[in-house]
């Protein structure tokens, strides 16, 4: 049971309307409405609007969940990771903190190594930055650092307040897929045949 009661439905309604899936983590965030909405918007953007490949993104989230002991993040994102192409063995190894995992790409392994270092050291050494930049480029490297920090922040809230986990991984995966499609439509330039 959560250490704080969840805000009543009326209090949390404005916050929950911003979320693709009304999860307990967002209900708990409604205690701090001034920061809840921007936090949700950032989370939605990190899940649907970055250039990070979906499987790499989910591997990073699971790596954070394992390294900070966040059962909630692990429960919610394992089904998402598997829908993105990770096997149960790969998701389990990622949560355990393994970096070199059969079937993952070199870029994914560089991302996992950087994630582990960020969570442990709160910074990256020069060699890791260089490897990350070479593997992912500058845009994706910054997106990965932001993604890692966001899920560490959420894990702190989830763990400290013992937010109750719900089974919503499939809903989350569907919502991310839908949001990503809408984001691509928004970002796509009109084709030559379109009227301007």
N, C-alpha and C positions, 0 to 999 in steps of 0.2 A: 504494500500500500504506500502511495506517495506520501512524503513527509509534509507537504502542504496540500490543502484541499484544492481541487481545481476550481477556478472561478466559475460562477454560475453561467448558464448559457447566454443570458443577456449581456453579461460583461465580456464574454469571449467571442461574441458573434462577429464583431468588426474584424477581429484578428483572424478568425476561422474562414471568413469569406475570401481572404487573400491566399489561402492554402489550397493546393490541388486535392489534398487528402486531409481531413480534419483529425490529425493525430494528437495524442496526449501531450507530446512535447510542445506543440503549438498552443494547446489549451493552457499548459503551465506558463508559457511565455506571456499569456494574456494578463498575468499579474503585473507586467511591466509594459503597458500598451505603447508608450512612447518609443520603446526600442523593439517591441515585438514585430511591428509591421516592417520596418527596415530589415530586421533579421530574416524574416520570412522571404522578403523580396530578394535578398542576397542569396539565400538558400535555393530559391527557385531558379535564379540566374545561374548559379553554379551547377545545378543539375541539368539545365536545359539550354543554356545559351553560350557555354564555353566551347572551345574548339577541341577539348580533350576527347579522345575516343571513349565511348561509353564503358567498355570493359576496363580500360585503364582507370577511369574515374571511379568505378565501383571497387576495383582492387585497392585504390588509395583509401577509400572510405573504410573498407574492411580492415586494412592495415592499421588505420587510426583506431578503430573500434577495439581491435585486439591489443594494441599497445597501451591503451588507456583503460582497458577493462570495461568497456561499455557494452553490456549485453543488449541494450535497447538498439543501438546502431547496428550491431551484428545481426540481430533478429530481423530488423527491417530491411537491411541491404543485402543479406545473403541471397534471398530469392531474386532480387534485382540483378545481382552479379551473375547468377546462373542464367537468367534470361538474356544477359549480355554475352554469354558464351563461356563463362567460367564453369568448370566442373566442380562437384562437391569437394573433391580432393584439393583442387586449387584454392577454393574459398577457405577451406579449413587451414591449409598451409599459410595462406595470407594472414588470417587472423592470428595464427601462432607466431607471426613475425618472420617467416621464411622469406627470403628475397629471391633466391634462385629456385624457380618452380618449373617442373616439366610442363611444357606447353605454353608458357608465357613468353612473350617476345622480349628481346633485349631492351626495348624502350620501356616496357612494363616493369622489368626488373630494375632499371635505372630509377624509375618513378617510385618503386617500393623502397629502394635504398634511400632515396632522398626523403621520403615520408618518414621512415624510421629515424633518420638523423634529425629531422625537424622536430619530431615529437620528443626525442631524447635530449637534444641540445638547444632547441629553440633557435637554431641558425644552421647554415650549411657551410662546410669548408670550401675552399677554392676548387678543389678537385671535384667535389660533388656538383657545384654550380656549373663547372665546365662540362661535366658529363651530362647533366640535365639539359643544358643549353644545346649541346650537340645532338642529343637524342630527340628533344622535343621542340627546340626553338624557344625564343624568348617569350612569345605570347603564352604558349602552353606551360612553360616553366612557371610563369607568374600565376597562371590559373591554378596550377597544382599547389603552389604555396598557399594561395588563398583558400582552396578547397580543404587542405590539411588543417589550416587554422580554424576554419569554420566548424569542421567536425570535432576538433578538440574542444572548442568553445561549447558546442552543443553537448558533448560528452560530459563536460564539467557540470552543466545544469542537470542532465539526466541522472548522473551518478550521485550528485550531492543531494538531490531531492527525491531520489528513488522513484522516478516517473514510471508508471505502470506501462509495460509493453503490451501492444495489441498486435494482432496478426494482420498486417496490412501490406506486406511485401509485394504481392501481386498488384494491388491497387496503386502502390507507389510506382512500380515499373510501368504500368499502363499510363499513369498520369505523366511521368517523365517522357515517355514516347510521344504522347499527344502534345505536350508542351514543346518538345524539341521540334516536332513537325511545324507547329505554329511559328516558332522562332525562325526556322529556315525560310518559311514563306515571307516573313517580315523582312528578313535580311536579303532575300534573293532579288537581284535587279530584274526589271521587266525584260522579257525576251524582245528581240528585234521586231517581232510581229505585233507586240502590244502597243496600244495607243498611249502616248505620254501626255 
